[in-house]
Amino acid sequence: MSRSQLIEKIDLLPLTLQHEVSDFVEFLLNKHFKGNPSPADEPELTEEQKAELDRRYQEYLDNPDSTISIEELKNRLMKKYSLHNPD
């Protein structure tokens, strides 16, 4: 469905339902784009960043036992920076 077709259909709705559609669209934007109004505003990864992500993923595939849990990471960072763990 094109943008203009969608707008035409929304225009046919009563004003109260148009507000509901607007609220739902706002909900979807927040859910999927974390409040960013347009996915086009997301910064593109550089080739260097993509290569680094690929390298890290391959490293994980080669040795999945080398990872740590998120809890272990939190504990290490809290200890390293002498922070109190709120948990």
C-alpha positions as CSV (number, residue, x, y, z in Angstrom):
1,M,0.0,0.0,0.0
2,S,1.4,3.4,-0.9
3,R,1.6,6.3,1.5
4,S,-1.1,8.2,-0.5
5,Q,-3.5,5.2,-0.3
6,L,-3.0,4.9,3.4
7,I,-3.6,8.7,3.9
8,E,-6.8,8.4,1.8
9,K,-8.1,5.6,4.0
10,I,-7.2,7.4,7.2
11,D,-9.0,10.5,5.9
12,L,-12.2,8.4,5.6
13,L,-12.2,7.6,9.3
14,P,-14.0,9.8,11.9
15,L,-11.7,12.2,13.7
16,T,-11.7,10.2,16.9
17,L,-10.5,7.1,15.0
18,Q,-7.9,9.2,13.2
19,H,-6.5,10.1,16.7
20,E,-6.3,6.4,17.6
21,V,-4.5,5.7,14.4
22,S,-2.0,8.5,15.2
23,D,-1.5,7.1,18.7
24,F,-0.9,3.6,17.3
25,V,1.6,4.9,14.7
26,E,3.4,6.8,17.5
27,F,3.5,3.5,19.5
28,L,5.0,1.6,16.6
29,L,7.6,4.2,16.0
30,N,8.7,4.1,19.7
31,K,8.6,0.3,19.8
32,H,10.6,-0.3,16.6
33,F,12.7,2.8,16.3
34,K,13.2,3.8,20.0
35,G,11.6,7.2,19.5
36,N,13.6,8.0,16.5
37,P,11.1,9.5,14.1
38,S,12.6,8.0,11.0
39,P,14.7,4.9,10.5
40,A,16.6,6.9,7.8
41,D,18.0,9.0,10.7
42,E,19.8,6.0,12.0
43,P,23.5,6.4,11.3
44,E,25.0,3.9,8.9
45,L,27.8,1.7,10.0
46,T,31.1,2.4,8.4
47,E,32.9,-0.4,6.5
48,E,35.4,-0.5,9.3
49,Q,32.6,-1.0,11.9
50,K,31.0,-3.7,9.8
51,A,34.4,-5.5,9.4
52,E,34.9,-5.3,13.2
53,L,31.4,-6.8,13.9
54,D,32.1,-9.5,11.4
55,R,35.5,-10.2,13.0
56,R,33.9,-10.4,16.5
57,Y,31.1,-12.6,15.3
58,Q,33.6,-15.0,13.7
59,E,35.7,-15.0,16.8
60,Y,32.6,-16.1,18.8
61,L,31.7,-18.8,16.2
62,D,35.3,-20.1,16.5
63,N,35.2,-20.2,20.3
64,P,31.7,-19.8,21.8
65,D,33.0,-20.8,25.2
66,S,35.1,-17.6,25.4
67,T,32.1,-15.5,26.2
68,I,30.8,-14.3,29.6
69,S,27.3,-13.6,30.8
70,I,25.9,-10.1,31.0
71,E,25.8,-10.5,34.8
72,E,29.5,-11.4,34.8
73,L,30.3,-8.4,32.6
74,K,28.3,-6.1,35.0
75,N,30.2,-7.5,38.0
76,R,33.6,-7.0,36.4
77,L,32.7,-3.4,35.4
78,M,31.3,-2.6,38.8
79,K,34.5,-4.0,40.5
80,K,36.8,-2.2,38.0
81,Y,35.2,1.2,38.6
82,S,34.5,0.6,42.3
83,L,30.8,1.1,41.9
84,H,28.1,-0.3,44.1
85,N,25.9,-3.0,42.4
86,P,22.2,-2.0,42.9
87,D,21.1,-5.6,42.6
